[in-house]
């Protein structure tokens, strides 16, 4: 069971990545609904899931400084190569934007190098951009990679300091979650600076805490029905869909319960068999690529249609330029095309970039 419980979780990671991609391309297609319109919060699902999986894998393995350094090196080589590739691609796009606006006078929502400047570049290079910048730059989704990389380090230090003392680990996690939750609910930072890292720490520690619960009861409780897991999966979808009516702090806890119930469900139950489908699992395997590449795909599609095909556009409430289709079938086709291209590029990324550095 220990190996197979990761398969449904991997599938959920893939679904979350696709939902975030759809969140960033709202063109009124059939794929844009109350769930995908709020799916930005599925990044928090990534954080909770990462906390659970990392804790499950390393809770008894970080015993000394060498283990700690080895762990962080593995995290670095898992995240950094693709992050750097995408950063350089977005730098190139900034040069192209500068050229087109200077030579041809093309109007853009944000002038070249206004936010994607030299300071932002070096902050991205050192993976500290979400900790020091009050806005998103270059490949915007990478804010979560910045937040998560240093959250890994903080959690690894916690595992090192509490090695062999599970009660102390659990107590520290609970106290930390309460503190992070209070900061998040009290301040509601108007910018992304430190709000992203707090979200990551809050959610990651929730995932780790539920992993501790799982480890304590895994040999005592096994659900012989898919119903408990299905109920919480549906609850997750509902809570994301109704996000604006809920307290944010509750949603990651529901994510944690959903993951806990799923891994406590017998692997032969229908829900686990469905989520262990090889295609769904592979979506999870390449989910990092889907997450990191999708914005580039959407921006490329928008620019091709805007400047070459002359598709009408409008500026949304955030100042971003979006396409306006008069036909939902065209919107569906373009969205499907973009998701398909994203998945294909993520496959190539996993094969030729990510696996060359991570082990």
N, C-alpha and C positions, 0 to 999 in steps of 0.2 A: 504493500500500500504506500509506503513512504515515497517511492519513486512515482507512482501513478497519480498521486494527489496533485502533482505539479501540472499535469496535462490540462485539466479543466481551468486551473488558474492561468495557465499560459493562453488558453483560448479567450478568457475574459480580458486579458491584457490586450489581445489583438482587437477585440470588439471595442474596447475603450479607445484605442488608437484611431480606429476608423471613425468613431463617433466624434472625436476631437477634430479630425480632418473635416468632417461634415459641418461641424460648428463654425469653422473658418471659411466656409463657402456657402453662404446663405443666399441663394438666388431664386427662392420660391419654388424649388423642385419638390417632388413627392418625398424626398429624403429630408427635407427641412420641416421639422415638426417640433412640438413642445420639448421633446427629449433632446434632439440634436441642437436646438436653439439654446439649450442650457448646458450642453455637453462640455463646455470649458471646464466644468467642475469634475469631469472625469479624470483630469490631471491629478486631482486629489485621490481618486481611486488608485492611480498608479502609485502614489506615495504610500497609501495604506498597504497595497499589495506588496510593494517593495519591502516595507518594514516587516511584513509577515514572512516573506520568503527569505530575506537576508537573516532574520532572527532564527528561522528554522534551520538554515544552513550553517550559521556561524556561532550560534549561542554557546557551544562548547568547544570552539576551535581557536578563539583568540585568547591565548594564555600568557603571551609575553609580547615584548615590543617587536620582535621579528614577525610574529603572526599579524600584528597590527599593521606593520608596514607592508607585508605581503598582501593583506586584504585590500588596502587602499590602492596599491599598485594595480591590482586586478580591476578595481572599480575605474581607475584612471584609463587603463587601456581598453576597457569596455565602452566608455563614454567619449573619450577625447578625439580619437581619429575621425569619426563621422562628424562630430561637432566642428572640428577644424576644417574639414572638407566643405561643409555647408557654409561656414563663416567666409571662406575664401570665395565661394560662389556668390554670396551676397555682397561681398566687396566688389566683385566684378560687375554685378548688377548695378551697384552704385556708380561705378565709372560709366557704364552705359547710360544710366539716367542722366548723369552730368553732361555727357556728350550730346544726347538727344535734346535736352532742354536748352543747352547753349547754342547748338548749331541750328536746330529746327524750331526752337521755341515751343516745344510740346509742354502742355500744362500737366503738372503732377500734384498730388495731394500734399506730399512732403518734399521740399527741395532736397537735392542731393547733398549729402554730408551735413545736413542740419542736425539730425540726431545720430545718424550713423557716422560719427566722426572718429578722430584718432583716439580720443580717450575711450570711447565705446569699444573700439577695436581691441585695444590692449586689455580692457576689462574682460572682453570675451575670450581673448587669448589665455588669460589666467583664470578663467572660469569664475570670476568674482562679480560678474555684471549684475546679477540679481541681488547681490549684497550691497552694492555701492551706487547703482544707478537708479533714479526714480522713474524710469520709463524703459520700455522694451526697445531693443536695438537689433539691427541686422536680422538674423533668423529668430524672430520673436519667440517661438516655442522653446528655444534653448534656455529661457529663464529658469525653467524647472530643472534642467540639467545642472545649472550653476547652483541652485538651491540644494539639489539632492546630493551632489558630489561632496559638499562639506557636511551635509547631514550624515552621510556614510561615515565620515571621519569621526564626528561627534559620537555616533552610536558605537563605532568600533572601540573608542576610548572607554565608553560606558561598559561595554562587554568585558574589556580588559580589567577595569577597576572592580567589577562585580563578579569576576570569574569564580565559579564554585559557590556563589552566594545568591541563589535564585530569588529568595525573598527580598534581598536588598535591590536586585535588578527590578523586580516587579514594583516595589515601593517607589523607586526612583522614576520609573516610567509613569506611574500614576500621578505623582507629584508634578512631574514635568508637563504632562498632558494638561493638568489643571492650570498650571501657570501659563502655558502657551495659549490655552483656550481663553483665559482671562485677558491676556494681552490682545488677542485677535478681536474679541468681542468688545473690549473697552475702547480701543483706539480706532479701529476701522480705518487704517491708513489710507489717505487719499491717493498715494502713489504706490508703485510696486516695491519701492525700496524697503526692505526688511519684512514687508507683508508676505512676499513670496516665501522667503526662508522660514518665517513663522508657520505658514501653512504647511510647508514641507515637514518641519520638525513635528508639528502637531499630528499630522496624518501618519507619518512614518512611525512615530512612537505608539500611536494607536494600533497600527498593524503589528508592531513588535509585542505589544501587550496581549493582543488576541492570540498571537503565536504562543505566548507563555501559557495562556488558558488552554490552548489546543494541546500543548505538550503535556499538560497536567492531566487531561481527561481522555486523550486519544485512545488509550487502551481500555477505557471504561464505558465510553459512549460512542455508539456507531448507529447512525440512522439507517434503517432498512427500508426507507421510503424516500422518494424524491421530493415529496411535498414540502417539508421544512425549507429545503434549499430553494425550491421554486418560489415559495412565498416571499422569501427575502430577496431573491433576484427581481421579482416583480416590484417589491417595495423599493428596491434601488432605482429601478426605472421610474417609478412614480415620484420618488423624492427628487430625482434630478429634474423631472418634468415640472415639478411644482417648486423648484428651488427658490424662486423669488418670494414665496409665501412662508418659508421655513427659516429657522435659525441655522446659519451655516455650520455651526459647531456640531450639530446633531448628525449631519449627513455622513461625515467620515466614520462615525461610530456605526451607522447602519452598514456602510461598506465593510467594516471589520466583522460585523455579525454575519453578513452574507458570506464572506470568505470562510469564516469559522464553520458555519453550517455546511458549506459545500465540502470542505475537507473532512468533516465528520460523517459525511454520507458515504455509504458503501459504494465502492467503485463499480459494482455491477448494476447499480441503479440507473434508470433511464437518463436522468439529468447528467450524470457523469459520463455515460456512454456518448451522449450527444456532444458534450463539451470536449470529449477526447477524440472527436473526428479529426483526421489528419490535416485537413485543410484549415480548420479552425485553429488547431495547435500551431500550424506553420504561420498563420497570421500573427499569433503571439510571438513566435520566434523572431519574426521580422518587424515586430511592432515598434521597436526603437527607430528603425529606418522610416516606417510610415509616419511616425510622429515628427521626426526631424526633417523629412523631405517634403511633406505635403504643402507647406506654405510656398515653397519655391514653385511647385507644380501649379498651384492656384494662381500665383502672381504671373506666371508665364502664360497661362490660359487667358487671364484677364487682359494682359497686354497685347497678346495676339489678336484677340477679338476686338479690343478697343481700337487699336491703331491700324490693323490690317483689314479686319472684317467690318469695322465701323459699327459694332454692336452698341446700342445706347447704354449709357451709364448714369449712375446717380451717386451722390455723396451721402454716406450714412451718418448717423449721429456721432460716430467717432472720427469723422473726417476721412474715412476710407472710401475709395472708389469701388463701386460694385456694379456688376452687369445687370441689365434689365431685359428680361426675355418676355416676349408677348405670348409665348406658347410653353406650357408646362412640360410638354414632351421634349422640347429642345433643352429646357433646363435640366430635365432628367438625364438626357443623353450626355450633356456636357459634364454633369456631376459624375455620372458613371464612368465616363472617359477619364476624368481627373483621378478618381479613386483607383481605376485600373492601372493608369500610368504610375501613380504613387506606389501601389503594391509592387509593380514590376521593378521600379527603381529601388524600392526597399529590398527586394530580392537580390538585386545586383549589389547593393550596398552591403548586405549581410554576407554575400559570397566573396566579394572582392575587397571590402574595406574592414568590416567589423571582425570577421573571423581571422583576418591576417594578424591582428594584434592581440585579441582577447583569447584566453585559454580556459 
